[in-house]
Amino acid sequence: MKAKLSLVVLGLFCIGIVSSCKKPSNISGTQRGDKQNRHGYGALLDSVAFSKVPRINLDEVKANLISMGLLSKQRLDGTPPVSMILNYPSPGDQGADGTCASWSAGYSLMGTLNNEYPTSGVSNPRSPFYIYQKDHSASGNCSTTDGMYLTSAMNILQNNGVPDYSVDSSLGSVCTVPSPSVNSSAAANPVFRYGAVTSVAQVKQAISLHLPVEIGFRVSTSFENAWAYGTTFSSVSGVQSTGHAMAIIGYDDTKNAVLVENSWGIYGGDATYAGCMWFDYSILTNSSLGIEMYVATPLSSSKQPVFEFYSTTLYKHTNSLNISIPAQFPSGHWVYNGQPFSAYAVNVAGTIPIYQFTSTTTDDHVLTTNSNPSWAGSIYQNNGAVFYGYANNTTTPGTIPIYEYYYNNDHYYSTSSTAPSGGWVYLSQPFRMLPN
């Protein structure tokens, strides 16, 4: 059964109504939307950034989900069912703000993922405002209408998570950094990884794996009409430069279309699935719309490889569970440098969080078990728990010591007890990890 918002919460969401437009002569049916108010959009599209996002391997994702016990071994022939609708959260309303990327990724996509892959201690709804707040506060941008890039939204989804709606229930001042309590709530609900998809077959496969798909596209008059009159968005006319973002939460081969959740309230779109609308399959590959589509995967409780990266311009090392660091932070010129050890993405029994601090002056990346070290001062910024490992004094079988070295404002972590040549100095043995 779909998770339903109370009428009170739904009332908070429903601030604006649907796009205004005059009924064209070639569209039949009753207008479901309000003619008086136009909703906000706010998706900034970047074809270059999208092209650099790794294409997700859904066969590999399927194998991982099965190995983790999150997905039953069904339909091993790889053929998706004829139709499938995921358990999505009740539609909300972004009003006139340019927050569609935050709504679609933080509220719809993450809410659907939580329903399909429940996490202990995490409940819906998630905040539809946090991703926008996190993005704009980072640059001191106080505009509530100018939107944000989808790649930024997906990065925040992965690196920071999304907080519970109860602790972040309004947009507020978007140039104000979210509070520690809000960030803490977000950290409990990130995605594990995300990647790009580019075909209808991949979208259907993702949905069949119970994974919603983020979609960004250029708005068109025909899209607005399809929403207003509850028809399938099947042809493209009147393409605009404005971008919009939504979440694909189902498909139906008998309709030759995907079901997409909007953030414009429930007075528009499909009559059966209020607040959602159908996109014909052809729309997903229409080159005039600048389509970007992303799939995110749920956190895994099995060990994951920790990737090492080296910046060829900053001359610094960093470690992450995210293999997409070079694509997500191109200005740092990060290159893959190996997989020195493994860790957990979630706090499994016996593990402790490993925090990452980054120097605002030298870009040095430091890993520590201390969430508030005295040496951090005002120079080192806490990036939160980047993965989970073991205390240095642990007796857990199978763990290995990690050695910390330092040279020229750069920290380096290795499984070797021998310092690298070239001036590196041994500092400590801060924690233990798992071998690859």
QUIRA-V57815 format. One line per field, one symbol per residue. phi: phi as a letter, one per 20 degrees, with the letter a starting at -180 (. if undefined). psi: psi as a letter, one per 40 degrees, with the letter a starting at -180 (. if undefined). burial: # if it has 9 or more other C-alpha atoms within 8 Angstrom, else .. Layout:
phi=???
psi=???
burial=???
//
This chain:
phi=.ffdfffffffffeedcegeaefffeddoefeeefeddefdoeedbfffffefgffeffffffffffemecffclffnefffbacfeefggdcemefedfffffefeffffffffecgdgndceeefedggfffffffdmeefecembffffffffgeecncffgfdbdbflefeefgfgfffffffebeefbbbecccfgfffffffemdfcfccaffcffffffffdmdffccdbmfdefdccbcfcrbbffelbdeceecdmdernffedgncbedggfffcfffelgcccdddffdeefcfeedccefdelcdbcbfefeggffcffelecfcpcfadbdeceegnecfdeddcffddmfdddbeefbffffleeeefenfeacccffefdffnecfdddcballbecdbeeeefffoofdfdacfaccdff
psi=hihhiidddddddgdiaihiihhidehiihhdihedihiibehhigdddddehhhhgddddddddddeeehigifeeehiidihhigiihiaheaeiffdddddddddddddddddgihhehiiiiheddddddddddefheheeeaiidddddddddddahiiddegeidaheehhiidddddddeegiidiiiiieidddddddddefhihhhiihiiddddddddefihheihifhieiiiiihheiihddefiihhhiffaefiaiddgheiihhidddeehdeefhhhihiiiiieiiihhihihhedefiiiiieheeddddgddefhiheigdiiaieigiheiiihihhhhedefhhhhiehegidedbedhhheahdihaiideiehieiiihhhihhffhihhiehehiiifehhhdigdiiaii.
burial=..#.#....#..########..........#####.#########...##..##.#.#..##..##.#..#...........#######.##########################.....#.###############..##.##.############.######.##..#..##.##...#################.#.#######.#########################.#..##.###########...###############...########.####..#############.##########...###.##...#####..#####..#########...#########...###..##......#...#############......#########..###.##...#....#.#..#######.
//
